Amino acid sequence: MHDAYVYFEDEDVTFNDISSLSKHVDEGLDGYRDYLIKYSDRELVQFFENAQLKRQYGEDTETVKRDKDEIEKPSIFALLPAYALSEIKSAFKIGFYLYLPFVVVDLVVSSVLLALGMMMMSPVTISTPIKLVLLSRLMAGPYCLRD
């Protein structure tokens, strides 16, 4: 982002002139663009790039259908939503992977209690301490296993 500030200072970018601002977005934000390209899903970048072209040139043009290899420098306005959705998708995956072991613990405890004939005992009283131990082991990771 330091490069963008230096470019902003050197090139005298004004926010009143759309061409000056467009030039700043295209040339001054290369470092940020590289970061967004690196961490964005290519399919989402392609989708937003096509959506932007369809909005610019209309629905019926064939120039909209471009290859993934043809986009060498995607627009920053296609990269920003693609990056945001990529991060949201990753966050949902992480949340699911964290939630799954706790559901398995609940199912196993409920099954064991039913098999033992303890239908009146709440599975939460047994599964909560197990979940706490599991969570503490997951959070501590290899630090608990050291001598």
C-alpha positions as CSV (number, residue, x, y, z in Angstrom):
1,M,0.0,0.0,0.0
2,H,3.0,2.3,0.4
3,D,3.5,2.2,-3.4
4,A,-0.1,3.4,-3.9
5,Y,0.5,6.3,-1.6
6,V,3.8,7.2,-3.4
7,Y,2.0,7.0,-6.7
8,F,-0.8,9.2,-5.3
9,E,1.6,11.8,-4.2
10,D,3.8,11.8,-7.3
11,E,1.1,11.7,-10.0
12,D,-1.2,14.4,-8.5
13,V,-4.4,12.3,-8.5
14,T,-7.6,14.3,-8.2
15,F,-10.9,12.8,-7.2
16,N,-12.8,15.3,-9.3
17,D,-11.4,13.9,-12.6
18,I,-12.6,10.4,-13.5
19,S,-9.7,9.8,-15.8
20,S,-7.2,10.6,-13.1
21,L,-8.9,8.4,-10.7
22,S,-9.2,5.6,-13.2
23,K,-5.5,5.9,-14.0
24,H,-4.7,5.7,-10.3
25,V,-6.8,2.6,-9.8
26,D,-5.2,0.9,-12.9
27,E,-1.5,1.9,-12.3
28,G,-1.2,2.9,-8.7
29,L,-2.7,-0.2,-7.0
30,D,-0.5,-2.9,-8.6
31,G,0.7,-4.2,-5.3
32,Y,-2.8,-4.5,-3.9
33,R,-4.0,-6.0,-7.2
34,D,-1.3,-8.7,-7.0
35,Y,-2.4,-9.5,-3.4
36,L,-6.0,-9.8,-4.5
37,I,-5.1,-12.0,-7.5
38,K,-3.0,-14.3,-5.3
39,Y,-5.8,-14.8,-2.7
40,S,-8.9,-14.7,-4.9
41,D,-10.6,-17.7,-6.4
42,R,-10.0,-17.7,-10.2
43,E,-13.5,-18.7,-11.0
44,L,-15.0,-15.9,-9.0
45,V,-12.6,-13.4,-10.6
46,Q,-13.8,-14.7,-14.0
47,F,-17.4,-14.4,-13.0
48,F,-17.2,-10.8,-11.8
49,E,-15.0,-9.9,-14.8
50,N,-17.7,-11.3,-17.2
51,A,-20.5,-9.5,-15.2
52,Q,-18.6,-6.2,-15.5
53,L,-18.2,-6.7,-19.3
54,K,-21.8,-7.7,-19.7
55,R,-22.9,-4.6,-17.9
56,Q,-20.6,-2.4,-20.0
57,Y,-21.2,-3.9,-23.4
58,G,-24.7,-5.5,-23.1
59,E,-25.9,-9.0,-22.8
60,D,-25.7,-10.1,-26.5
61,T,-22.1,-9.4,-27.3
62,E,-19.6,-12.2,-27.8
63,T,-16.7,-10.1,-26.5
64,V,-17.9,-11.0,-23.0
65,K,-16.9,-14.6,-23.3
66,R,-13.1,-14.5,-22.6
67,D,-10.8,-17.3,-21.5
68,K,-9.4,-17.4,-18.0
69,D,-5.9,-17.2,-19.6
70,E,-6.9,-14.1,-21.5
71,I,-7.4,-12.0,-18.3
72,E,-3.9,-11.0,-17.5
73,K,-4.8,-8.0,-15.4
74,P,-8.3,-8.2,-14.1
75,S,-10.1,-5.0,-13.0
76,I,-9.9,-4.0,-9.3
77,F,-13.7,-3.8,-9.3
78,A,-13.8,-7.5,-10.2
79,L,-11.1,-8.5,-7.8
80,L,-12.6,-6.9,-4.7
81,P,-15.9,-8.9,-4.6
82,A,-14.1,-12.0,-5.7
83,Y,-11.6,-11.7,-2.8
84,A,-14.4,-11.0,-0.3
85,L,-16.4,-14.0,-1.4
86,S,-13.3,-16.2,-1.4
87,E,-12.6,-15.2,2.2
88,I,-16.2,-15.8,3.2
89,K,-16.1,-19.2,1.6
90,S,-13.0,-20.1,3.5
91,A,-14.5,-18.9,6.7
92,F,-17.6,-21.1,6.2
93,K,-15.3,-24.1,5.6
94,I,-13.3,-23.4,8.7
95,G,-16.5,-23.0,10.7
96,F,-17.9,-26.3,9.4
97,Y,-14.7,-28.2,10.2
98,L,-14.8,-26.8,13.7
99,Y,-18.5,-27.6,14.2
100,L,-18.4,-31.2,12.8
101,P,-16.5,-32.8,15.7
102,F,-18.9,-31.4,18.2
103,V,-21.9,-32.8,16.4
104,V,-20.1,-36.2,16.3
105,V,-19.6,-36.0,20.0
106,D,-23.3,-35.3,20.6
107,L,-24.3,-38.2,18.4
108,V,-21.9,-40.6,20.0
109,V,-22.9,-39.6,23.5
110,S,-26.6,-39.8,22.7
111,S,-26.2,-43.3,21.1
112,V,-24.2,-44.6,24.1
113,L,-26.7,-43.3,26.6
114,L,-29.6,-44.9,24.7
115,A,-27.7,-48.2,24.4
116,L,-27.1,-48.2,28.2
117,G,-30.8,-47.5,28.7
118,M,-30.3,-44.1,30.3
119,M,-33.0,-42.3,28.4
120,M,-33.9,-39.9,31.1
121,M,-30.3,-38.6,31.5
122,S,-29.6,-35.5,29.4
123,P,-26.8,-36.1,26.8
124,V,-25.7,-32.5,27.4
125,T,-24.4,-33.3,30.9
126,I,-22.1,-35.9,29.5
127,S,-21.1,-34.3,26.2
128,T,-20.3,-30.8,27.5
129,P,-17.2,-31.9,29.5
130,I,-16.1,-34.0,26.5
131,K,-16.5,-31.0,24.2
132,L,-14.5,-28.8,26.6
133,V,-11.6,-31.3,26.7
134,L,-11.8,-31.6,22.9
135,L,-11.8,-27.8,22.4
136,S,-8.9,-27.3,24.8
137,R,-6.9,-30.0,22.9
138,L,-7.7,-28.5,19.6
139,M,-6.8,-25.0,20.7
140,A,-3.6,-26.0,22.5
141,G,-2.6,-28.4,19.8
142,P,1.0,-29.7,20.0
143,Y,1.8,-27.6,23.0
144,C,0.0,-30.1,25.3
145,L,2.0,-33.0,24.0
146,R,5.5,-31.6,24.8
147,D,7.5,-32.8,27.7
